[in-house]
């Protein structure tokens, strides 16, 4: 995502609140709230959940839940937000039976709970039944599309799938009334209105109106099918859908509705005399501006490439996006190995980051296993072994990728920059991939990127679009230079598709890139039409994404004890260029390990690292391994924990027992041979 040449200055004017605190949030994706029970924002019907409230809200609840797990950087999530809010508002009166909620997996505090719910892609929709006592990851949405009406119909199907004992108490029966019971309803005077909606078997209108009237007193709504033609003729029902109304005084008859639509039926029934809405207590959401974060704007030169953007993207990729996969096996593991190999050989960043990537690549290449837990990868990225000279920031600090709002640009922008950088490095350094098996493949980088986006990138629809573009034309790439231009062209295609989309940052509109002010030679006019000079574009790309154009301004100081390449996953990060008030006060995790020294010996993988990570591979769920690794006491560069000592004792005892068994076995066997060969004297 590129700038348009507009000024990059964006801090708020002195004496004024930041724009993020001044303007109301347009999308549910931007909500920020205090930990606690799920609550609704004033004026909004979506319940905002987080790591502290999602389990409490969905477990043993008297209502069912439909939860959208989304990511605030995902363009399709941003584009779908108005539909989700409209759905929640449309079914607002259903809240005592089923509630519509959202949880942002991009927030650092929510990442662990999103992994627990096995969320791999965004947006992901999950249903949670009422009165579910044990933990469950929910039921996946299985609709043919995500249109508002389709999701609403699926919500009704989900409610009907509840057993009689587990159905939300506020949810009335949704099954049709048998024809034999209709006449008894007409003859029975219950002192309240009874509305019978006649409809076809495939219609959802009756059930929607029933749920619309949940909160209203002095009326009962039910539905009947149009199968009994004789009954319909007796009641004067000539077409469906129709509503037959029984008044409290016993009178009854068809009601005249201008249009046979859900809104008309519901509105008419709610307006009947003595039909009124029940008083319902729903907790209020904190004020919108209570938890707004301070925007920290960083001045930058759009003609430069910033190390902070690339390293922040790698941090999110390795510590957050990959973490959605609890284990890696088969094609997934192969895809990760290929991608890490390409990045390790071509990444032009600072030496400690390159050394970490090379260490990770060597370890993955040397694995004899076909399945590894993600936590083993995380331990290496976090430098649990305290290997000298490897480092990767645990902070997100966007510079050239910062947006005017937190949910704009950021991670997708950094990925594009990383991908462009890799293609340029492969073109300008043809020997960089020597010995990897990719040295003679001009599509190597693009295929590695394609595999990563298809397998691991959180935005599923983005991955599908990229796969369509690759399937269509990637085979035409025959040289490394063509690979550079192919990615540039497809990036502009994506920019064109997303121009005007809700995910577009108006401060950085999606326009063809590079813009004329960045590369005048790239643009020329032929017969009045602006066209590209691809030779000049290639020259510009090679210069823009070169190591010489990479700027370390704003990058985390590797000697800063708070930078922590060895930090555990749970530590807070500075998210997307925002500084939370609590972090501005300097809060730090007291358990953080100090960073490694900046430079050390070459990236040869020590045997102790293999040993420690192999322990992790044997038991991917053993939290004790994680704790023991932190408690390791380094000795000559090798950390031995109590777990290591325990394993030595176990091996020693097992070896002793084996030797004893073998000793007695041969002793008994030798005695038998002596008896067999014994010849008594004559």
Beta strands, then each sheet from edge to edge (+ up, - down):
strand 1: 39-40
strand 2: 47-49
strand 3: 64-70
strand 4: 98-104
strand 5: 124-128
strand 6: 139-140
strand 7: 193-199
strand 8: 216-217
strand 9: 219-225
strand 10: 242-246
strand 11: 252-254
strand 12: 276-277
strand 13: 294-295
strand 14: 305-306
strand 15: 327-329
strand 16: 371-373
strand 17: 523-526
strand 18: 529-532
strand 19: 550-551
strand 20: 578-579
strand 21: 633-635
strand 22: 638-640
sheet 1: 1+ 2- 4- 3- 5+ 6-
sheet 2: 9+ 7+ 10- 11+
sheet 3: 8+ 12-
sheet 4: 13+ 20-
sheet 5: 14+ 19+
sheet 6: 15+ 16-
sheet 7: 17+ 18-
sheet 8: 21+ 22-
end
